[in-house]
Each structure stands twice: as C-alpha cells, then as structure tokens.
C-alpha cells in the first residue's frame, strides 16, 4: 500500500474512531489495545500499514464499515444499555430456573460462538439481540420443562419453582 496522503490518513483515523464508538470500546481499552498490538499510546504514531491492521482487528471484533451514503446512525453504549439490562435479567431468570448462579461469561460464550466477538461491550445491537434470543429460548425451554414436571407431579401446573 502506498503511503496515504494526510487526507487519507485522517479518513483512516476517523474510521477507527467510528469503529471504537460503534463497538463501545472505552478509551482505556483502546489505549491498551494500541499498546498491546503496536507498543504505542496513540493512533497518531501508527504507520499506514499499522492503521490497516488496526482496522482489520476492529472489523474482526464486529465493526461493519458502511459505504458512503449508506451510513447508519452510530450506536452508542447508551443505546445498547437496555439490551445489556435484558441480558442481565435473562441470566438471573436462567439462574433461578437452574438453581445456580449464571455468570456473564455464559452470555459472552454465546456471543463468541455466534459471532467471534470477544466482549459484550464490542457487540453490535444485532449481535446483542441474537444473544438475547438464545437466552430467551433457553429460559423458555426450562420454563416449559418445569411446567410439565409440575403437571406430572401433582397438579400444581401454574406454580413456578422460583
């Protein structure tokens, strides 16, 4: 790749910062990522090749660049918070049904299997909705099983175990 002009470099840096915002990556995590990958504290110190590597890394974490004119409104952490709250509620309900604590790692594991994104904070709203659907399906299955056991065990069909 030829060395980008200052305008092209600014565009790459802007794209990186859009990716960070869309993925909800906090500044301290971003700085740690830069330090771990390139041993620098700021993206301003990156070479054009390193900027490309960083963009590739963010893409693997779930960032989808939109084409010019096809831009969607960015999703901030504020927009994802209700989905994270729903995941927390589903984990709590699942824990009550299973009679044990279900950690956040359970939801992270679902996310990793579905999309190879490593943290819920980096997930897109679509990916978070898929995690919610998977958790909801599991809760529904356990609820039906509990209801069936209650029907078979003495007629207290409508009483849930929690």
C-alpha positions as CSV (number, residue, x, y, z in Angstrom):
1,X,0.0,0.0,0.0
2,X,1.3,3.4,-0.9
3,X,1.7,5.9,1.9
4,X,-1.6,7.7,2.3
5,X,-2.0,11.4,1.9
6,X,-2.7,13.4,5.0
7,X,-6.4,13.4,4.0
8,X,-6.4,9.6,3.5
9,X,-4.7,9.2,6.9
10,X,-7.3,11.4,8.6
11,X,-10.0,9.4,6.9
12,X,-8.5,6.1,8.3
13,X,-8.1,7.6,11.8
14,X,-11.8,8.8,11.6
15,X,-12.9,5.3,10.6
16,X,-11.0,3.8,13.5
17,X,-12.7,6.2,15.9
18,X,-16.1,5.5,14.4
19,X,-15.4,1.8,14.9
20,X,-14.5,2.4,18.5
21,X,-17.7,4.3,19.1
22,X,-19.8,1.7,17.3
23,X,-18.2,-1.2,19.2
24,X,-18.5,0.7,22.5
25,X,-14.8,0.3,23.3
26,X,-13.8,2.6,26.2
27,X,-10.7,4.8,25.8
28,X,-8.6,2.9,28.3
29,X,-9.3,-0.4,26.5
30,X,-8.4,1.3,23.2
31,X,-5.1,2.5,24.6
32,X,-4.4,-1.0,26.0
33,X,-5.2,-2.4,22.6
34,X,-2.7,0.0,20.9
35,X,-0.1,-0.7,23.5
36,X,-0.5,-4.5,23.1
37,X,-0.6,-4.6,19.4
38,X,1.8,-1.8,18.4
39,X,3.6,-0.6,21.6
40,X,2.2,2.9,21.1
41,X,-0.1,5.1,23.2
42,X,-1.8,6.9,20.3
43,X,-3.0,6.0,16.8
44,X,-1.3,9.1,15.6
45,X,2.0,7.2,15.9
46,X,0.9,4.3,13.7
47,X,2.2,3.7,10.2
48,X,-0.3,3.3,7.3
49,X,0.2,-0.5,7.5
50,X,-0.5,-0.5,11.2
51,X,-3.6,1.6,10.7
52,X,-4.8,-1.0,8.2
53,X,-4.0,-3.8,10.8
54,X,-5.9,-1.9,13.5
55,X,-9.0,-1.5,11.2
56,X,-8.8,-5.3,10.4
57,X,-8.6,-6.0,14.1
58,X,-11.7,-3.9,14.8
59,X,-13.6,-5.5,11.9
60,X,-12.9,-8.9,13.4
61,X,-14.4,-7.6,16.6
62,X,-17.7,-6.8,14.9
63,X,-17.3,-3.4,13.2
64,X,-19.0,-3.2,9.9
65,X,-18.0,-0.2,7.8
66,X,-20.9,1.3,5.9
67,X,-20.5,2.6,2.3
68,X,-20.6,6.3,1.7
69,X,-24.3,7.4,1.6
70,X,-25.3,4.2,3.3
71,X,-24.3,5.3,6.8
72,X,-26.5,4.2,9.7
73,X,-26.7,6.2,12.9
74,X,-23.9,5.0,15.2
75,X,-24.9,3.0,18.2
76,X,-23.6,4.3,21.4
77,X,-23.3,2.5,24.7
78,X,-26.5,4.3,25.8
79,X,-28.5,2.6,23.0
80,X,-27.1,-0.8,23.9
81,X,-27.7,-0.5,27.7
82,X,-31.3,-1.7,27.6
83,X,-30.1,-4.8,25.7
84,X,-27.4,-5.4,28.3
85,X,-30.0,-5.0,31.1
86,X,-32.2,-7.5,29.3
87,X,-29.3,-10.0,29.1
88,X,-28.7,-9.5,32.9
89,X,-32.4,-10.1,33.6
90,X,-32.4,-13.3,31.4
91,X,-29.2,-14.5,33.2
92,X,-30.9,-14.0,36.5
93,X,-34.0,-15.8,35.4
94,X,-32.0,-18.7,34.0
95,X,-30.1,-18.9,37.2
96,X,-33.4,-19.1,39.2
97,X,-34.6,-21.9,36.9
98,X,-31.4,-23.9,37.1
99,X,-30.9,-23.2,40.8
100,X,-27.5,-21.8,40.4
101,X,-25.7,-18.5,39.6
102,X,-25.2,-18.0,35.8
103,X,-22.3,-15.6,35.2
104,X,-22.0,-13.0,32.5
105,X,-19.4,-15.3,30.9
106,X,-22.3,-17.5,29.8
107,X,-23.7,-14.7,27.6
108,X,-20.1,-13.9,26.4
109,X,-19.8,-17.6,25.4
110,X,-23.0,-17.4,23.4
111,X,-21.7,-14.2,21.7
112,X,-18.3,-15.8,20.9
113,X,-20.0,-18.9,19.3
114,X,-22.4,-16.8,17.3
115,X,-20.0,-14.1,16.0
116,X,-16.5,-14.5,17.4
117,X,-16.7,-11.1,19.2
118,X,-14.9,-11.4,22.5
119,X,-16.8,-8.9,24.7
120,X,-20.4,-7.9,25.1
121,X,-19.2,-4.2,25.0
122,X,-17.9,-4.8,21.5
123,X,-21.1,-6.4,20.2
124,X,-23.3,-4.6,17.7
125,X,-27.0,-4.3,18.6
126,X,-27.8,-7.1,16.1
127,X,-25.4,-9.4,17.9
128,X,-26.8,-8.5,21.3
129,X,-30.3,-9.2,20.0
130,X,-29.1,-12.7,18.9
131,X,-27.7,-13.3,22.4
132,X,-31.0,-12.2,23.9
133,X,-32.8,-14.6,21.6
134,X,-30.6,-17.5,22.6
135,X,-31.0,-16.8,26.3
136,X,-34.8,-16.3,25.9
137,X,-35.0,-19.6,24.1
138,X,-33.2,-21.4,26.9
139,X,-35.4,-19.7,29.6
140,X,-38.5,-20.7,27.6
141,X,-37.3,-24.3,27.4
142,X,-36.6,-24.6,31.1
143,X,-39.9,-22.9,31.9
144,X,-41.8,-25.4,29.8
145,X,-39.9,-28.3,31.4
146,X,-40.7,-27.0,34.9
147,X,-44.4,-26.6,34.0
148,X,-44.5,-30.2,32.6
149,X,-42.8,-31.6,35.7
150,X,-45.3,-29.7,37.9
151,X,-48.3,-31.1,35.9
152,X,-46.9,-34.6,36.1
153,X,-46.1,-34.3,39.8
154,X,-49.4,-33.4,41.4
155,X,-51.4,-30.7,39.6
156,X,-49.6,-27.6,40.6
157,X,-49.0,-26.7,37.0
158,X,-49.0,-22.9,37.2
159,X,-46.6,-22.6,40.1
160,X,-43.1,-21.9,39.0
161,X,-40.1,-23.1,41.1
162,X,-38.9,-19.6,41.9
